[in-house]
């Protein structure tokens, strides 16, 4: 069996130094090359863990999950740019679970700097720490790190493959490699002779790759352009394979039912009604739940619901109000972190006006369109697992431990993801599918959760409370003292993944609050962890999702207290701290024609948040239509440093905003008698085409470093909408969802 705990040994500090216990790794163990997981067949050559060449052309094995964010297309472009092939000539497949596909950018996220203020030394330190992802098997898609991780690695893979192929051709032709060039999958000799890559591939796999230099961006053909998505044909024609589409020969179907009082036990059950249903083949006792194996998914769902189960109680307060009372109690304890403490917030500046406010946001579900599912085939000595997932190596370890197998005996087949948002970085759906398959060995079984089971057994975005105190003087902010209380998604996740307790200051709890690029001289942010057993996890933009709302709503309140235009107030503070942040504010000001004045029946709000290395500003416009408020228009500006594919950046900014606006308007998970009250999309809805704003996106490229794209569009959307509603109605939104306070079009 395998255990991440064995690898970690001593400790896994969160958010501060991100240092791993010294006994776990020697320098050689950390820096040695990871084994190439690709095993080429006859006529195939794997020039790296990412690039395989055969008679059909070039295949990229992408180590990051494609869940609609376009990662496969941009990774293919990074390879194609250096390898001199066209992007539509590259086949793209998900890579297997393997250490070689570790995420080199994740470890840097744990460093204690604000991100935008990282020195060159700190940036280089983060890159150096990235190699720790290999022995930790961090093949993870998350944190908006895919392009940071792949930007140089993929280009190096393409360039190394190109120059190795050229060297083989040079040896064959008896010329110097520098005399050769490449284009469209072939090496071109000085006399015009073309030798295709596949003719050279076998020999290229036998020689030592030469040292290479990456091409200057000024020569790029593909990067920086709007590229056709490599997954669009399959997804448009219904031929793309998601986890729920997997159909190995002899497949049976299952569904699952777990305790709705999350984490509670199962005292017993009566399955006689289910057993009598035609087509039901097996009832599986999962220990803390049951599954039914049947001839089709619908029958399995009906049958598992027919089982009479005696559930134990949850280990948390049973009602929403009592949960939030427990969260509020966390303020009475010493903070887990104070990651920003500038100046002296305990002394009110002379002549300053003090402002204070309390904010609250609810628990939220991920609500992926494709419910949790996985297909497993267990033979007793081997396990194959097919599923959409964000962490193949971690799932491999969990499945191996569950089935009492070595990791080498477990093959993870990653499919397309029908939505992830952090939910498919969890391991439960794979563990349950493994247990079901173990009950019917040598038969592939697809375990699909009902929508209700999915919605009511999430790892939720935690509910959170913020208490903000600030001061303004002479038209500007002179003091911010903020405290946030919430459960720790990070500590829970580390314990779930490793079996070890998470420790150290939790940076994720306060991200989006302590690291905002505003020049405020007295500035302190503290994080307080609430000790609750509600299962929580990483939700799109994680801590930034609630802290963006807290910080940018409070900034709006400070601006009004100072008698200033809210956009100009922010712009002035950002200019003195981080130019790209000021740049995106200036951009949305121009795009929206912001004047600070709105006509009757129209409201506008602005917000700017820095997250995942990217500042994003948004202006939202709302209109009153006979008493119903419609979100009419939105303007988004982001500075990603380098826009590798502007079309994908624009799509992700719009999608991130819509995810955030849906949560802001109507997203809420509530509890009664220990159970989640929301069962399906009618209870947990999202914005649709009729109430989505007309949106314009502008992409800037002044940021000194490459920023993330998938998540930064979410945090500013919620406060921008709340601020627009204040402009329209004069009512301040300090609690989400907004539908509880305003008559919004839904």
PyMOL commands that set and color helices and strands:
alter all, ss='L'
color gray80, all
select helices_A, chain A and resi 4-8+27-31+71-83+87-89+99-101+107-110+120-129+132-135+146-173+177-179+197-204+217-219+232-237+243-245+272-275+297-305+320-332+392-403+407-409+423-425+428-439+451-456+489-498+507-510+543-561+566-575+579-592+646-666+689-691+712-729+738-740
alter helices_A, ss='H'
color red, helices_A
select strands_A, chain A and resi 45-46+51-54+57-62+90-94+181-183+186-188+194-196+252-258+266-270+280-285+289-294+308-311+337-342+353-361+373-378+383-387+410-414+445-448+464-473+476-486+522-529+602-611+614-625+628-639+671-672+675-676+694-700
alter strands_A, ss='S'
color yellow, strands_A
deselect
rebuild
show_as cartoon
